Amino acid sequence: MGFDIDCRRCSRLSVFLDQVKQAHPGYHARPVPPFGDPRAQLLIVGLAPGMHGANASGRPFTGDHAGILLYETLYRYGFSSASESLSASDNLQLLNCRITNAVKCLPPQNKPKGDEINNCNTYLSGELDTLPKGGLALALGSIAHKAVLKAAGVKLSAYRFGHGEVHLLPAGLRLLDSYHCSRYNTQTRRLTPDMFRSVFAKAREMLEESNGDRE
């Protein structure tokens, strides 16, 4: 199923976004579309839009603290044309990379419910289907990890989340895990810049090996 910017499948989220739009008329306050190359080999999966980040800007990880480290790291490893994502209307381009979220709408307190994650999973499943052979999904956090597994049609218990872990899924799909680059994780040092960079270095290496195998 393709992305639907008018989706209102989750009543709680739809009502909440209506309230947010009323309070902040200039905010996007709708489902946030994926951003990047539609034919990319790397699909980065976050949790959900942040109130004053993607929910405001309309672009994943743009306008909030989590996006600072993410876009710096994407640029460092050649997945982005610039080290900052300033707005949905800037000239930033992602290179062989696309960013999406397990839940496309802002949830109250940044905590989506299980049925909301499930409702949005059909969109994520469609996004996984666009990955070419040798493609790689990079899950930011355990909820994104589980959402990828569900979208891929495999048992959640078969693949445990672990920072830097690689999982080989059916149909040639590969899943790479990372702690989420949230303000909480970076400020508590659960995730350091070096830890995050090591994941993207591994992603770059895996994609280059895959491309080499196809030559």
C-alpha positions, 0 to 999 in steps of 0.5 A: 500500500502506498503512502496516504497523506489523508489517512485517518485510520487511527481515530485517536491520532486523527483527533489529536492532529486536528487539535494540533493543527488548530493550535499550530496552524502553520504545522504540517500536522498530517501523516508525514511522507517518507523522504529520499530516493524511492529506489534506495537500497537503504531504508531508515525506519524511525518511530514517529514524527516529533511534535515540533520536528517532522510534525511541524516541518513535514519531513522526517527528523527535520526540526528536532534534536534527533535529526541533528545527529542523523543528518550529520551522520548521513552526510559523513557516510555519503547518504546525504548532500548536506549535513543539515535538514532545515526544512521540507523545501530546502535543496537537501537530497538523500543518496541511495537512502530513504527515511520513514517512520513506523508510525506516520502520524504524531502520537500523544506523548510520542507514544503510539499504541499497538493498534496504531503501529499495526494500522500503519504497518501496511505502509511500511510493508509496501516500503520494504517491497520497494527495496531492491535485492541486497537492500537494507532496512536500518531500524532506529529503536526496538519499536521500529525493529519490531515494525520491520519484522511485522511488515516482513511477515516474520515472528518478532521472537525470532530476531532480538533487537540489539544495537549494531546487530544484523538480521537476515530476513526472508526474501533477501531483506537485511535488517540492521539495528541501532538505538534511536538518536533521540535527545534522551538517548544521546544526552544519557550517552546510551547512544554516542556519536561514535556508536551511531557512526559505527552503525552507518559505517556498517551499513555503507560496508554492507551495501558496497559488498552487496553491489560488488556481488552484483557486478 
